[in-house]
Amino acid sequence: MNPVRPIWFYTYVLKSLKDNNFYTGVTTNLKERFKEHNKGLVSSTKYRRPLQLIYYEACLDKNDAHRREKYLKTGMGKKYLKNRLKRTLQENMGGGLTG
């Protein structure tokens, strides 16, 4: 018997290693989308490569994932990420959260 596999919607944050800014998006295939970003196939990040995946969340509902994306792009959302990724941003990336 084949169990039904749920479709996950990933809200993700990338960091540009070129300009140190961040990009937030939503996808159903995080691995493929990350490859597309780093190959220059996504216009909004094409000239900001290379990129590093620094955060993601998974939702079962598409609207929840898009709502989360919108939130993470707000001032409060950036503050949440800055607090959530405090050690990562301080130790490995030496910066704050912009973009």
N, C-alpha and C positions, 0 to 999 in steps of 0.2 A: 504494500500500500504506500502510495506517495503522499506524504504530508504536504499541505499547502504552505508554500513559502511566502511570508509576508513581504511586501515591497516597503523598503525603508527609504525615507527622505532624509538626506544628510545636510545639515547646515554646517558650513565649514569656514575657517579663517586661514588665509594664506598670508605669509609675510614675504615681501619682496626683499631679496638680498641685495638688490641694486639700489633702491631708494629708501629702504626700511619702512615703507608704508604697508598697510594691510588691505586685503580684499576679502569680502565676505560674500558667500554665495550658497546656493542650494542645488543638490543633484540627487539622483537615485543610484549613481555609480561613482562613488568617491574616487576609487583608484583610477578609473578612466578619465574622469574630469580633471584630476590632478595632472595626469599625463598631458592632456590637451592644453592645460595652462602652460606647462613647462615647454611644450613644443611650439608655443606661439600661436596656437589655433584659436585663442580667445582674445578678441580685440581689446578688451579692457585691461588685460594683463600682458599683452604681447610685448610691450617695450619695458616691462618691469621685471623680466626674468633675470636670473633664476628665482624660483619661488619655493618656499618651504611651508608645508602644512604644519600649523602650530596648534590647531584646535578643531574639533568637530563634535557634533551632537547628532543623534539619530531619532527620528520621529516616525510614527506609523501613519500620520496624517499629513498630507501635503500642505494644507493651510497652516497647521501648527509650525511646520518647518519654515514657511515663508514669514510667518509672524515673528518667529525667533530671529530670522535673518534681519528683518526690519528693526527689531529691538537692539540687536548687537551693533547696528550701525548708528544708533543714537548715542548721545552723551552718556546716558545711564548704562547703556549696553557696553560701551567702551570702558567705562569704569568697572563694570562687572568683570570683563575680560582681563583688565589690568590687575584686578585683585585675584582672580582665579588663576592667572598665569604669572603671578608675581615673581616666583623664583626663575621660571623659564625666561621671562623678559629681562630680568636683572643679570642672571648668570650667563645665559647663552646668547643673548641678543643685545645686551647693553642698551636698552632703550625703552621708551614709553610706547604708548599706543596711539598712533595717528592714522589718518587715512580713512 
